[in-house]
Amino acid sequence: QVESAAPNEQLLAVDAALDQLALEEPRAAEVVQLKYFAGFTMRETAEALGIAERTAHRLWSFARAWLRREIERDLAE
């Protein structure tokens, strides 16, 4: 599980997962970057990307689930 991994392992897993997300689903990765790292609200994120706020919410939900799965998979190896 993510909680049991060393902090450095967690950071590497998050970084690798974000890189992979950006390759597979670039728009979802942009939502993560704006929402999580830049601290934008969902409305600000949607406006910055020129998408509906509802679409931004869907991409955020998708990205969180996708990242969780990939990070857990990476840390389990």
N, C-alpha and C positions, 0 to 999 in steps of 0.2 A: 504494500500500500504506500501511497505518497507520504503519509505521516511518518513512516518508519525509515524512510530513506534519509541519508545525510543531506544537509543543506546544499552542498555543492552538487550532489547528484540530482537533486530536485531542480536546481537552476539550469543545469545542463539539459535535463529532460524537458523543461519548459521551453528553453531556447530552441531545441531541436524540433519540438512539436509546433512551435510558432512558425519556424522556417518551413516546415512541411505544410502547414495550413496555408501559408502564403502562396505556396506553389499550387496547391489543389483547389483552394477556395479563397482567392485574393480579396474579394470584397468582405468576407467574414473576418479575415485577418486585419483588414483596415478598421473594421468596427472594434475589434479587440484593442488595437493600438490607440485609437481615439478614446474609447470608453475607459479602458483600464489604465493605460500608461499616461495618456494626456489628461485624464480626469474629466472628459466631456460628459455632459448629460446625454441621455438618449436623443433628446431633441437636437442638441448641438451636433451630435454624431451624424444624425440623419441629414441635417442641413449641410454639413461639411461634405458629405458624400453625394448629396443631391438625390437622396432616396426618401421614401416615406418613412415616418417614424415607426410604423408597424413593421415595415421591412427590416429596419434596423434592429428592432426587438427580436424578430425571427432569426436574423443572422447572429445576434448576440447569444441567443439560446442554443442555436446550432453549434457555434464556435465553442461555447463552454463545454457542451457535452462531448464534442469531438476532441477538444484538448484534454479533457479529463481521461477519456479512453486512451488516447495516445500516450499520455504521461504515465498512466498506470501500467500500460503495456511495456513502455521503455524501462521503467523502474523494476518491473518483474523479471526482466532478462538478466 
